Amino acid sequence: MNPYDLSKQGFNNYPNQYPPMTQTQYGLGTPYPPNNAPPPYVQYPAPAAGYPSPGPSYQQHGFVATPVHHPSNNLVQTQMTSGLKAYFMISGIFYLIWAALALGLEVGIIINSRWTYYRGIWTAVFLIAGGISMLAASCRESYVMFHLVRWFCCNLSLGVLALILSIVNLSTSYRCTSSFYWRYCDHALATNLKITILVLFIVVIAHTIANLIVASNAQKRSAASIGTNAIRHQ
């Protein structure tokens, strides 16, 4: 029995495609294998040493990302120039003066008026704190302007609130027409004190806005200079 004679083998699933007498046996003189036969294994010689590689050689490079930490713009140290020192020293002194005037006027209103909102007392506390902060900043070579900006925003909000309460207190007060009912009305002195403290709060608001502008501009200049230096060193 010839092993390459497909007509005599029991391949039920794969029928012959050629007649049994015309198929060529695969052997030494036949270059092609019969149907359904695996191709012959051909072993190629290994490349000699120094033989160039057929394909390009790729080398992986590792990259290490190093984070660069920059200080926040709110915490930038601002160099205190002579102009800034003089401005904040004078402004801090005026803040203390405004606080003393607000406290004194409020005490006079309490004594001579039938009712009040006590806005001069709690406003004076924050004015004193802001004045001390400005005096402390004027005595240093560098300072974080964000602290002053925060104080100025707080004083500005309280100043606007105190101004509104002063307007309401003045508009709802009654002047005395007789000295016998002074407990239920305001004398001329109390009315004048209310007008004076109202004007004082207007001055405080204007002064605080000026301080806020100066401190914000100094903070922005310091942040911009740090950003420029960081770009130059890259």
VEXLO-45577 format. One record per residue (C-alpha): residue number from 0; x, y, z; residue in one letter. Coordinates in Angstrom, 1 decimal. Example, Ala and Ser with C-alpha at 12.3 -4.5 7.8 and 13.67 -1.06 7.14 Angstrom:
- 0_12.3_-4.5_7.8_A
- 1_13.7_-1.1_7.1_S
//
This chain:
- 0_0.0_0.0_0.0_M
- 1_1.4_3.2_-1.1_N
- 2_1.2_5.9_1.7_P
- 3_0.9_8.7_-0.9_Y
- 4_-1.9_7.1_-2.9_D
- 5_-4.8_9.1_-1.7_L
- 6_-7.3_7.0_-3.6_S
- 7_-6.7_4.0_-1.3_K
- 8_-7.0_5.9_2.0_Q
- 9_-10.2_6.5_3.9_G
- 10_-10.6_10.3_3.8_F
- 11_-14.3_10.7_4.0_N
- 12_-14.3_14.4_4.8_N
- 13_-11.8_15.4_2.3_Y
- 14_-12.4_13.8_-1.1_P
- 15_-9.8_13.7_-3.8_N
- 16_-9.6_16.6_-6.3_Q
- 17_-7.7_14.6_-8.9_Y
- 18_-8.2_11.1_-10.5_P
- 19_-6.2_8.4_-8.7_P
- 20_-4.1_7.5_-11.7_M
- 21_-3.0_11.1_-12.6_T
- 22_-1.6_12.2_-9.1_Q
- 23_2.1_12.5_-8.9_T
- 24_3.9_11.0_-6.0_Q
- 25_5.9_13.3_-3.8_Y
- 26_9.4_12.2_-3.5_G
- 27_12.9_13.3_-4.4_L
- 28_12.1_14.2_-7.9_G
- 29_8.9_16.0_-7.2_T
- 30_9.3_19.7_-6.2_P
- 31_5.8_20.2_-4.9_Y
- 32_3.9_18.3_-2.1_P
- 33_0.5_16.8_-2.8_P
- 34_-2.7_18.3_-1.5_N
- 35_-3.2_18.7_2.2_N
- 36_0.5_17.9_2.9_A
- 37_2.6_20.3_5.1_P
- 38_5.4_22.3_3.4_P
- 39_8.9_21.1_4.1_P
- 40_10.8_22.8_6.9_Y
- 41_13.7_24.9_5.7_V
- 42_16.3_26.0_8.2_Q
- 43_18.1_29.2_7.4_Y
- 44_21.6_29.8_8.6_P
- 45_22.1_32.1_11.5_A
- 46_23.6_35.5_10.6_P
- 47_27.3_35.8_11.2_A
- 48_28.9_38.1_13.7_A
- 49_29.1_41.6_12.3_G
- 50_26.3_41.1_9.9_Y
- 51_23.9_44.1_9.9_P
- 52_20.5_43.5_11.4_S
- 53_17.7_43.5_8.9_P
- 54_15.5_45.9_10.9_G
- 55_16.2_49.1_12.9_P
- 56_17.0_48.8_16.5_S
- 57_14.9_50.7_19.0_Y
- 58_16.0_51.6_22.4_Q
- 59_13.5_52.8_25.0_Q
- 60_14.4_55.9_27.0_H
- 61_12.9_56.5_30.4_G
- 62_11.8_60.0_31.4_F
- 63_11.4_61.1_35.0_V
- 64_9.0_64.0_35.6_A
- 65_10.2_66.2_38.5_T
- 66_7.4_68.5_39.8_P
- 67_8.3_72.1_40.2_V
- 68_6.6_73.8_43.1_H
- 69_6.0_77.5_42.8_H
- 70_4.7_79.6_45.7_P
- 71_1.1_80.7_45.5_S
- 72_0.5_84.2_44.3_N
- 73_-1.3_85.0_47.6_N
- 74_1.7_84.0_49.7_L
- 75_4.4_85.9_47.7_V
- 76_6.7_88.0_49.8_Q
- 77_6.7_91.6_48.7_T
- 78_9.8_93.6_49.0_Q
- 79_9.0_96.6_51.2_M
- 80_10.5_99.7_49.5_T
- 81_10.9_103.0_51.2_S
- 82_7.7_104.3_49.5_G
- 83_5.7_101.3_50.7_L
- 84_7.1_101.6_54.2_K
- 85_6.2_105.3_54.5_A
- 86_2.8_104.8_53.0_Y
- 87_1.8_102.0_55.4_F
- 88_3.2_103.7_58.4_M
- 89_1.2_106.9_57.7_I
- 90_-1.9_104.9_56.8_S
- 91_-1.6_102.8_59.9_G
- 92_-1.4_105.9_62.1_I
- 93_-4.5_107.3_60.4_F
- 94_-6.3_104.1_60.9_Y
- 95_-5.7_104.4_64.7_L
- 96_-7.0_108.0_64.6_I
- 97_-10.2_106.9_62.8_W
- 98_-10.7_104.1_65.4_A
- 99_-10.3_106.6_68.3_A
- 100_-12.7_109.0_66.6_L
- 101_-15.3_106.3_65.9_A
- 102_-15.1_105.1_69.5_L
- 103_-15.4_108.5_71.0_G
- 104_-18.3_109.6_68.8_L
- 105_-20.2_106.4_69.5_E
- 106_-19.8_106.9_73.3_V
- 107_-21.2_110.5_72.8_G
- 108_-24.1_109.1_70.8_I
- 109_-24.9_106.5_73.5_I
- 110_-25.0_109.2_76.2_I
- 111_-27.0_111.8_74.3_N
- 112_-29.2_109.6_72.1_S
- 113_-32.1_107.4_73.0_R
- 114_-30.9_104.5_70.9_W
- 115_-28.0_103.5_68.6_T
- 116_-26.5_100.5_66.8_Y
- 117_-23.1_100.7_68.5_Y
- 118_-21.4_100.7_65.1_R
- 119_-18.5_102.8_66.2_G
- 120_-17.4_100.3_68.8_I
- 121_-17.1_97.2_66.7_W
- 122_-15.8_99.2_63.7_T
- 123_-13.0_100.7_65.9_A
- 124_-11.8_97.2_66.9_V
- 125_-11.2_96.2_63.3_F
- 126_-9.6_99.6_62.5_L
- 127_-7.2_99.2_65.3_I
- 128_-6.2_95.7_64.1_A
- 129_-5.7_96.9_60.6_G
- 130_-3.6_99.9_61.7_G
- 131_-1.4_97.7_63.8_I
- 132_-0.9_95.3_60.8_S
- 133_0.1_98.2_58.6_M
- 134_2.6_99.5_61.2_L
- 135_4.1_96.0_61.5_A
- 136_4.4_95.7_57.7_A
- 137_6.2_99.1_57.5_S
- 138_8.9_97.9_59.9_C
- 139_9.8_94.8_57.9_R
- 140_11.9_94.3_54.8_E
- 141_9.4_92.0_53.1_S
- 142_5.8_91.2_53.9_Y
- 143_3.0_89.1_52.5_V
- 144_0.5_91.6_51.1_M
- 145_-2.3_89.0_51.2_F
- 146_-2.6_89.5_54.9_H
- 147_-3.2_93.3_54.5_L
- 148_-5.6_92.7_51.6_V
- 149_-7.6_90.4_53.8_R
- 150_-7.8_93.0_56.5_W
- 151_-8.7_95.8_54.1_F
- 152_-11.6_93.7_52.6_C
- 153_-12.9_93.0_56.1_C
- 154_-12.7_96.7_57.1_N
- 155_-14.3_97.8_53.8_L
- 156_-17.3_95.5_54.4_S
- 157_-17.7_96.7_58.0_L
- 158_-17.3_100.3_56.9_G
- 159_-20.1_99.9_54.3_V
- 160_-22.3_98.2_56.9_L
- 161_-21.6_100.9_59.5_A
- 162_-22.4_103.6_56.9_L
- 163_-25.7_102.0_56.2_I
- 164_-26.6_101.7_59.8_L
- 165_-25.6_105.3_60.4_S
- 166_-27.9_106.5_57.7_I
- 167_-30.8_104.4_59.1_V
- 168_-30.1_105.7_62.6_N
- 169_-30.0_109.3_61.5_L
- 170_-33.1_109.1_59.4_S
- 171_-35.2_107.4_62.1_T
- 172_-34.2_109.6_65.0_S
- 173_-36.5_112.3_66.3_Y
- 174_-35.3_115.7_67.5_R
- 175_-36.5_117.0_70.8_C
- 176_-38.9_119.9_70.8_T
- 177_-39.2_120.1_74.5_S
- 178_-36.7_119.5_77.3_S
- 179_-39.2_117.5_79.3_F
- 180_-39.2_114.5_76.9_Y
- 181_-35.5_114.2_76.2_W
- 182_-35.5_110.5_77.0_R
- 183_-37.7_109.8_73.9_Y
- 184_-35.9_112.0_71.4_C
- 185_-32.4_113.2_70.3_D
- 186_-31.0_116.6_71.3_H
- 187_-29.1_118.7_68.7_A
- 188_-25.8_117.3_70.1_L
- 189_-26.8_113.7_69.4_A
- 190_-27.9_114.6_65.9_T
- 191_-24.7_116.3_65.1_N
- 192_-22.7_113.4_66.5_L
- 193_-24.6_111.0_64.2_K
- 194_-23.9_113.2_61.2_I
- 195_-20.2_113.4_62.2_T
- 196_-19.8_109.6_62.5_I
- 197_-21.6_109.1_59.2_L
- 198_-19.0_111.4_57.5_V
- 199_-16.2_109.5_59.4_L
- 200_-17.3_106.2_57.9_F
- 201_-17.3_107.7_54.4_I
- 202_-13.7_108.8_55.0_V
- 203_-12.8_105.3_56.3_V
- 204_-14.3_103.6_53.3_I
- 205_-12.4_105.9_50.9_A
- 206_-9.2_105.3_52.8_H
- 207_-9.7_101.6_52.9_T
- 208_-10.2_101.5_49.1_I
- 209_-7.0_103.4_48.6_A
- 210_-5.1_100.9_50.9_N
- 211_-6.7_98.0_49.0_L
- 212_-5.5_99.3_45.7_I
- 213_-1.9_99.9_46.9_V
- 214_-1.6_96.5_48.5_A
- 215_-3.2_94.6_45.6_S
- 216_-0.9_96.3_43.0_N
- 217_2.2_95.5_45.2_A
- 218_1.1_91.9_45.4_Q
- 219_0.6_91.7_41.6_K
- 220_4.0_93.1_40.9_R
- 221_5.7_90.7_43.2_S
- 222_3.8_87.7_41.6_A
- 223_4.7_88.9_38.1_A
- 224_8.4_89.3_39.0_S
- 225_8.5_85.8_40.4_I
- 226_6.9_84.4_37.3_G
- 227_9.3_86.2_35.0_T
- 228_12.3_84.9_37.0_N
- 229_10.9_81.3_36.8_A
- 230_10.6_81.5_33.0_I
- 231_14.2_82.8_32.6_R
- 232_15.6_79.9_34.6_H
- 233_13.8_77.3_32.6_Q
//
